[in-house]
Amino acid sequence: MSANRANAPYYFVPGPSRHPITASFGLLMTGAGAAGWVNGQPWAPYLCGLGLLWFLFVLKSWFGDAISESEGGMYGKNIDLSFRWSMGWFIFSEVMFFAAFFGALFYARTIAMPWLGDLNNKILWPDFAAVWPNTGPAGVVESFQTMGPWPIPTINTALLLMSGLTLTWAHHALLAGKRSQLIQGLSLTILLGAVFMCFQVYEYMHAYSELNLKLTSGIYGSTFFLLTGFHGFHVTMGAIMLAVVLVRVLKGHFTPDHHFAFEGAAWYWHFVDVVWLFLYVVVYWL
């Protein structure tokens, strides 16, 4: 493999591919289905599920092509650098994505709430109290309880912090050529991510059934479920990426000098960890 990589072209340019347009079509179906699902359309869950399966199938084919090209010695140093820049910009776009939702929460709490509680708005909404969390004027939103930091969010924080440690352990094992420790570290990281998601699902069930906290529970419910829900989606995607890396490790892929797929997935996972720490403090504590 190393000999093939030494003879790699200066910059490998793949041929035309159908993967971008087919992946976009899957995302379109997933987004349309999710929007309809939130609005109670009976067909929407099926469209959302079909779109998600479509998208995952395309990703499998796309990743397979990239892996074949990499293992075939087509990727040299310039391609590796391109992948690093691409992953860096992708994570930056994800930072902006979450910044928008954190910004919405900040705006609602520190700007909109005091403005809605001033004397001018007292004429329209005399019963409105400018406090956070807020249920809005009386009779507009059903009463609900907020989600505190204990115990599930704190347990999930510990799980993600431990997953960051196990992933770092796996990375050091890869650099040292200790493949058994690499497999153990990756497996533990994926397991911790799966347990995190199980607790997240349980938290949502608890919120809906016992706290009456829903997506329709005013601005608090909207920001809570958008932030935690999208973070959970990113944890799921990160776990899938790490699972693909684990399968490749079991097949004998990666060397201490050539393992960007592992590094890219690790960058993404650590980013997800950092987002959760901000979310844990801002959403559950403050």
C-alpha positions as a Markdown table, in Angstrom:
| # | Residue | x | y | z |
|---|---|---|---|---|
| 1 | Met | 0.0 | 0.0 | 0.0 |
| 2 | Ser | 2.8 | 2.4 | 0.9 |
| 3 | Ala | 4.5 | 1.7 | -2.4 |
| 4 | Asn | 1.3 | 2.5 | -4.3 |
| 5 | Arg | 0.9 | 5.7 | -2.4 |
| 6 | Ala | 4.4 | 6.7 | -3.2 |
| 7 | Asn | 3.5 | 6.5 | -6.9 |
| 8 | Ala | 0.2 | 8.3 | -6.5 |
| 9 | Pro | -0.6 | 11.1 | -9.0 |
| 10 | Tyr | 0.2 | 14.7 | -8.1 |
| 11 | Tyr | -3.5 | 15.3 | -7.6 |
| 12 | Phe | -6.1 | 12.6 | -8.3 |
| 13 | Val | -9.3 | 13.9 | -10.0 |
| 14 | Pro | -12.1 | 11.4 | -9.9 |
| 15 | Gly | -14.5 | 11.1 | -12.8 |
| 16 | Pro | -18.1 | 12.4 | -12.9 |
| 17 | Ser | -20.2 | 11.0 | -10.1 |
| 18 | Arg | -23.9 | 10.7 | -9.4 |
| 19 | His | -23.4 | 10.7 | -5.6 |
| 20 | Pro | -23.9 | 14.5 | -5.0 |
| 21 | Ile | -27.2 | 14.8 | -6.7 |
| 22 | Thr | -28.6 | 11.5 | -5.3 |
| 23 | Ala | -27.5 | 12.4 | -1.8 |
| 24 | Ser | -29.2 | 15.8 | -2.2 |
| 25 | Phe | -32.4 | 14.1 | -3.3 |
| 26 | Gly | -32.3 | 11.9 | -0.2 |
| 27 | Leu | -31.8 | 15.0 | 2.1 |
| 28 | Leu | -34.7 | 16.7 | 0.3 |
| 29 | Met | -37.0 | 13.8 | 1.1 |
| 30 | Thr | -35.8 | 13.7 | 4.7 |
| 31 | Gly | -36.3 | 17.4 | 5.2 |
| 32 | Ala | -39.7 | 17.5 | 3.6 |
| 33 | Gly | -40.8 | 14.5 | 5.6 |
| 34 | Ala | -39.5 | 16.0 | 8.8 |
| 35 | Ala | -41.3 | 19.2 | 8.2 |
| 36 | Gly | -44.6 | 17.4 | 7.4 |
| 37 | Trp | -44.1 | 15.2 | 10.4 |
| 38 | Val | -43.9 | 18.2 | 12.8 |
| 39 | Asn | -47.1 | 19.5 | 11.2 |
| 40 | Gly | -48.9 | 16.2 | 11.7 |
| 41 | Gln | -49.1 | 14.9 | 8.1 |
| 42 | Pro | -49.8 | 11.1 | 8.1 |
| 43 | Trp | -47.5 | 10.4 | 5.2 |
| 44 | Ala | -44.6 | 12.5 | 6.5 |
| 45 | Pro | -42.9 | 9.8 | 8.7 |
| 46 | Tyr | -42.7 | 7.4 | 5.8 |
| 47 | Leu | -41.1 | 10.0 | 3.5 |
| 48 | Cys | -38.7 | 11.1 | 6.2 |
| 49 | Gly | -37.6 | 7.5 | 6.8 |
| 50 | Leu | -37.3 | 6.7 | 3.1 |
| 51 | Gly | -35.2 | 9.8 | 2.5 |
| 52 | Leu | -32.9 | 8.9 | 5.4 |
| 53 | Leu | -32.5 | 5.4 | 4.2 |
| 54 | Trp | -31.8 | 6.7 | 0.7 |
| 55 | Phe | -29.2 | 9.2 | 2.0 |
| 56 | Leu | -27.4 | 6.5 | 4.1 |
| 57 | Phe | -27.3 | 4.1 | 1.1 |
| 58 | Val | -25.7 | 6.9 | -1.1 |
| 59 | Leu | -23.2 | 7.6 | 1.7 |
| 60 | Lys | -22.3 | 3.9 | 1.8 |
| 61 | Ser | -21.6 | 3.9 | -1.9 |
| 62 | Trp | -19.8 | 7.2 | -1.8 |
| 63 | Phe | -17.6 | 6.2 | 1.1 |
| 64 | Gly | -16.9 | 2.9 | -0.6 |
| 65 | Asp | -15.6 | 4.6 | -3.7 |
| 66 | Ala | -13.4 | 6.9 | -1.7 |
| 67 | Ile | -12.0 | 4.0 | 0.4 |
| 68 | Ser | -11.3 | 2.0 | -2.8 |
| 69 | Glu | -9.4 | 5.0 | -4.3 |
| 70 | Ser | -7.5 | 5.5 | -1.1 |
| 71 | Glu | -6.5 | 1.9 | -0.6 |
| 72 | Gly | -5.7 | 1.7 | -4.3 |
| 73 | Gly | -2.9 | 4.3 | -3.8 |
| 74 | Met | -4.6 | 7.2 | -5.6 |
| 75 | Tyr | -4.4 | 9.6 | -2.7 |
| 76 | Gly | -1.1 | 11.4 | -2.2 |
| 77 | Lys | -0.1 | 14.2 | 0.1 |
| 78 | Asn | -2.1 | 16.9 | -1.9 |
| 79 | Ile | -5.3 | 14.9 | -1.7 |
| 80 | Asp | -4.7 | 14.4 | 2.1 |
| 81 | Leu | -4.3 | 18.1 | 2.5 |
| 82 | Ser | -7.5 | 18.8 | 0.6 |
| 83 | Phe | -9.4 | 16.4 | 2.8 |
| 84 | Arg | -8.0 | 18.2 | 5.9 |
| 85 | Trp | -9.1 | 21.6 | 4.6 |
| 86 | Ser | -12.5 | 20.3 | 3.6 |
| 87 | Met | -13.1 | 18.7 | 7.0 |
| 88 | Gly | -12.0 | 21.9 | 8.7 |
| 89 | Trp | -14.4 | 24.1 | 6.7 |
| 90 | Phe | -17.2 | 21.5 | 7.2 |
| 91 | Ile | -16.7 | 21.7 | 11.0 |
| 92 | Phe | -16.6 | 25.5 | 10.8 |
| 93 | Ser | -19.9 | 25.5 | 9.0 |
| 94 | Glu | -21.3 | 23.3 | 11.8 |
| 95 | Val | -20.0 | 25.8 | 14.3 |
| 96 | Met | -22.0 | 28.5 | 12.5 |
| 97 | Phe | -25.0 | 26.2 | 12.4 |
| 98 | Phe | -25.1 | 25.8 | 16.2 |
| 99 | Ala | -24.1 | 29.4 | 16.7 |
| 100 | Ala | -27.4 | 30.4 | 15.0 |
| 101 | Phe | -29.4 | 28.4 | 17.5 |
| 102 | Phe | -27.4 | 29.6 | 20.5 |
| 103 | Gly | -27.8 | 33.1 | 19.1 |
| 104 | Ala | -31.6 | 32.6 | 18.9 |
| 105 | Leu | -31.6 | 31.5 | 22.5 |
| 106 | Phe | -29.5 | 34.5 | 23.6 |
| 107 | Tyr | -31.8 | 36.9 | 21.7 |
| 108 | Ala | -34.9 | 35.5 | 23.2 |
| 109 | Arg | -33.6 | 35.6 | 26.8 |
| 110 | Thr | -31.6 | 38.8 | 26.9 |
| 111 | Ile | -33.2 | 41.1 | 24.3 |
| 112 | Ala | -36.7 | 39.9 | 23.3 |
| 113 | Met | -37.9 | 39.0 | 26.8 |
| 114 | Pro | -37.1 | 42.4 | 28.5 |
| 115 | Trp | -38.7 | 44.2 | 25.5 |
| 116 | Leu | -41.9 | 42.1 | 25.7 |
| 117 | Gly | -42.1 | 42.9 | 29.4 |
| 118 | Asp | -41.9 | 46.7 | 29.2 |
| 119 | Leu | -44.8 | 49.0 | 29.8 |
| 120 | Asn | -45.8 | 49.4 | 26.1 |
| 121 | Asn | -46.5 | 45.6 | 25.8 |
| 122 | Lys | -48.3 | 45.6 | 29.1 |
| 123 | Ile | -51.3 | 47.1 | 27.4 |
| 124 | Leu | -51.6 | 44.2 | 25.0 |
| 125 | Trp | -50.5 | 41.4 | 27.4 |
| 126 | Pro | -51.2 | 42.5 | 31.0 |
| 127 | Asp | -50.6 | 39.0 | 32.3 |
| 128 | Phe | -47.2 | 38.5 | 30.6 |
| 129 | Ala | -44.2 | 38.1 | 32.9 |
| 130 | Ala | -40.8 | 38.7 | 31.5 |
| 131 | Val | -39.1 | 35.7 | 33.1 |
| 132 | Trp | -37.1 | 32.7 | 31.8 |
| 133 | Pro | -38.3 | 30.1 | 31.0 |
| 134 | Asn | -41.4 | 31.7 | 29.7 |
| 135 | Thr | -44.8 | 30.2 | 28.7 |
| 136 | Gly | -46.0 | 33.3 | 27.0 |
| 137 | Pro | -49.2 | 35.2 | 27.8 |
| 138 | Ala | -51.8 | 33.2 | 29.8 |
| 139 | Gly | -53.7 | 30.7 | 27.8 |
| 140 | Val | -51.4 | 30.8 | 24.8 |
| 141 | Val | -49.1 | 27.9 | 25.7 |
| 142 | Glu | -49.8 | 25.0 | 28.1 |
| 143 | Ser | -47.9 | 25.1 | 31.3 |
| 144 | Phe | -44.8 | 22.9 | 31.5 |
| 145 | Gln | -41.8 | 22.2 | 33.7 |
| 146 | Thr | -38.2 | 22.8 | 32.6 |
| 147 | Met | -35.5 | 20.1 | 32.2 |
| 148 | Gly | -32.9 | 20.4 | 34.9 |
| 149 | Pro | -29.3 | 19.3 | 34.8 |
| 150 | Trp | -29.9 | 16.3 | 37.0 |
| 151 | Pro | -29.5 | 13.4 | 36.5 |
| 152 | Ile | -29.6 | 12.6 | 32.8 |
| 153 | Pro | -27.9 | 15.6 | 31.3 |
| 154 | Thr | -25.0 | 15.3 | 33.8 |
| 155 | Ile | -24.7 | 11.6 | 33.1 |
| 156 | Asn | -24.6 | 12.3 | 29.4 |
| 157 | Thr | -21.9 | 14.9 | 29.9 |
| 158 | Ala | -19.8 | 12.3 | 31.7 |
| 159 | Leu | -20.4 | 9.9 | 28.9 |
| 160 | Leu | -19.3 | 12.3 | 26.2 |
| 161 | Leu | -16.2 | 13.3 | 28.2 |
| 162 | Met | -15.3 | 9.7 | 28.6 |
| 163 | Ser | -15.9 | 9.1 | 24.9 |
| 164 | Gly | -13.4 | 11.8 | 24.1 |
| 165 | Leu | -10.8 | 10.1 | 26.3 |
| 166 | Thr | -11.4 | 6.7 | 24.8 |
| 167 | Leu | -11.1 | 8.2 | 21.3 |
| 168 | Thr | -7.8 | 9.9 | 22.2 |
| 169 | Trp | -6.6 | 6.6 | 23.5 |
| 170 | Ala | -7.5 | 4.9 | 20.2 |
| 171 | His | -5.6 | 7.6 | 18.3 |
| 172 | His | -2.5 | 7.2 | 20.3 |
| 173 | Ala | -2.8 | 3.4 | 19.9 |
| 174 | Leu | -3.0 | 3.9 | 16.1 |
| 175 | Leu | 0.1 | 6.1 | 16.1 |
| 176 | Ala | 2.0 | 3.5 | 18.1 |
| 177 | Gly | 0.8 | 0.6 | 15.9 |
| 178 | Lys | -1.1 | -1.1 | 18.8 |
| 179 | Arg | -4.1 | -2.3 | 16.8 |
| 180 | Ser | -5.8 | -4.2 | 19.6 |
| 181 | Gln | -6.0 | -1.1 | 21.7 |
| 182 | Leu | -7.1 | 0.9 | 18.7 |
| 183 | Ile | -10.1 | -1.5 | 18.3 |
| 184 | Gln | -10.9 | -1.4 | 22.0 |
| 185 | Gly | -10.8 | 2.5 | 22.1 |
| 186 | Leu | -13.0 | 2.9 | 19.0 |
| 187 | Ser | -15.5 | 0.3 | 20.3 |
| 188 | Leu | -15.8 | 1.9 | 23.7 |
| 189 | Thr | -16.3 | 5.4 | 22.0 |
| 190 | Ile | -19.1 | 4.1 | 19.8 |
| 191 | Leu | -20.7 | 2.3 | 22.8 |
| 192 | Leu | -20.6 | 5.5 | 24.9 |
| 193 | Gly | -22.2 | 7.4 | 22.1 |
| 194 | Ala | -25.0 | 4.8 | 21.8 |
| 195 | Val | -25.6 | 5.0 | 25.5 |
| 196 | Phe | -25.7 | 8.8 | 25.3 |
| 197 | Met | -28.4 | 8.5 | 22.6 |
| 198 | Cys | -30.5 | 6.0 | 24.7 |
| 199 | Phe | -30.5 | 8.5 | 27.6 |
| 200 | Gln | -31.4 | 11.3 | 25.2 |
| 201 | Val | -34.4 | 9.4 | 24.0 |
| 202 | Tyr | -35.4 | 8.6 | 27.6 |
| 203 | Glu | -35.1 | 12.3 | 28.4 |
| 204 | Tyr | -37.4 | 13.2 | 25.6 |
| 205 | Met | -40.0 | 10.7 | 26.7 |
| 206 | His | -39.8 | 12.0 | 30.2 |
| 207 | Ala | -40.1 | 15.6 | 28.9 |
| 208 | Tyr | -43.3 | 14.8 | 26.9 |
| 209 | Ser | -45.0 | 12.5 | 29.3 |
| 210 | Glu | -44.2 | 13.9 | 32.7 |
| 211 | Leu | -43.0 | 17.5 | 32.2 |
| 212 | Asn | -45.4 | 18.4 | 29.4 |
| 213 | Leu | -42.4 | 19.9 | 27.7 |
| 214 | Lys | -42.9 | 19.8 | 23.9 |
| 215 | Leu | -41.6 | 21.4 | 20.8 |
| 216 | Thr | -44.7 | 23.7 | 20.9 |
| 217 | Ser | -43.9 | 24.8 | 24.5 |
| 218 | Gly | -43.1 | 28.4 | 23.5 |
| 219 | Ile | -39.7 | 29.7 | 22.8 |
| 220 | Tyr | -38.2 | 27.6 | 25.6 |
| 221 | Gly | -39.5 | 24.3 | 24.1 |
| 222 | Ser | -38.5 | 25.3 | 20.6 |
| 223 | Thr | -34.9 | 26.2 | 21.5 |
| 224 | Phe | -34.5 | 23.2 | 23.9 |
| 225 | Phe | -35.6 | 20.6 | 21.3 |
| 226 | Leu | -33.8 | 22.2 | 18.4 |
| 227 | Leu | -30.5 | 22.4 | 20.2 |
| 228 | Thr | -30.6 | 19.0 | 21.9 |
| 229 | Gly | -32.2 | 17.4 | 18.9 |
| 230 | Phe | -29.7 | 18.6 | 16.3 |
| 231 | His | -26.9 | 17.7 | 18.7 |
| 232 | Gly | -28.3 | 14.2 | 19.1 |
| 233 | Phe | -28.4 | 13.9 | 15.3 |
| 234 | His | -24.7 | 14.9 | 15.1 |
| 235 | Val | -23.8 | 12.4 | 17.8 |
| 236 | Thr | -25.6 | 9.7 | 15.7 |
| 237 | Met | -23.7 | 10.8 | 12.6 |
| 238 | Gly | -20.4 | 10.8 | 14.5 |
| 239 | Ala | -21.0 | 7.3 | 15.8 |
| 240 | Ile | -21.8 | 6.1 | 12.2 |
| 241 | Met | -18.5 | 7.7 | 11.0 |
| 242 | Leu | -16.6 | 6.0 | 13.8 |
| 243 | Ala | -18.3 | 2.7 | 13.1 |
| 244 | Val | -17.1 | 2.9 | 9.4 |
| 245 | Val | -13.6 | 3.7 | 10.7 |
| 246 | Leu | -13.8 | 0.6 | 13.0 |
| 247 | Val | -14.8 | -1.6 | 10.2 |
| 248 | Arg | -11.9 | -0.3 | 8.2 |
| 249 | Val | -9.5 | -1.0 | 11.1 |
| 250 | Leu | -10.8 | -4.6 | 11.3 |
| 251 | Lys | -10.0 | -4.9 | 7.6 |
| 252 | Gly | -6.4 | -3.8 | 8.2 |
| 253 | His | -6.7 | -0.3 | 6.8 |
| 254 | Phe | -4.8 | 2.7 | 8.2 |
| 255 | Thr | -1.1 | 3.1 | 9.2 |
| 256 | Pro | 0.5 | 5.6 | 11.6 |
| 257 | Asp | 1.4 | 7.8 | 8.6 |
| 258 | His | -1.9 | 7.4 | 6.6 |
| 259 | His | -5.1 | 7.6 | 8.6 |
| 260 | Phe | -7.0 | 10.8 | 7.8 |
| 261 | Ala | -10.4 | 9.0 | 7.8 |
| 262 | Phe | -9.8 | 8.3 | 11.5 |
| 263 | Glu | -8.6 | 11.9 | 12.2 |
| 264 | Gly | -11.5 | 13.5 | 10.4 |
| 265 | Ala | -14.0 | 11.4 | 12.4 |
| 266 | Ala | -12.1 | 12.2 | 15.6 |
| 267 | Trp | -12.2 | 15.9 | 14.8 |
| 268 | Tyr | -16.0 | 15.7 | 14.3 |
| 269 | Trp | -16.5 | 13.8 | 17.5 |
| 270 | His | -14.5 | 16.2 | 19.6 |
| 271 | Phe | -16.5 | 19.0 | 18.1 |
| 272 | Val | -19.7 | 17.3 | 19.1 |
| 273 | Asp | -18.3 | 17.0 | 22.7 |
| 274 | Val | -17.5 | 20.7 | 22.8 |
| 275 | Val | -21.0 | 21.7 | 21.5 |
| 276 | Trp | -22.5 | 19.6 | 24.3 |
| 277 | Leu | -20.5 | 21.3 | 27.0 |
| 278 | Phe | -21.9 | 24.7 | 25.8 |
| 279 | Leu | -25.3 | 23.2 | 25.5 |
| 280 | Tyr | -25.2 | 21.7 | 29.0 |
| 281 | Val | -24.3 | 25.0 | 30.6 |
| 282 | Val | -26.5 | 27.3 | 28.6 |
| 283 | Val | -29.7 | 25.1 | 28.3 |
| 284 | Tyr | -29.7 | 23.1 | 31.5 |
| 285 | Trp | -27.9 | 25.3 | 34.0 |
| 286 | Leu | -28.5 | 29.0 | 33.1 |
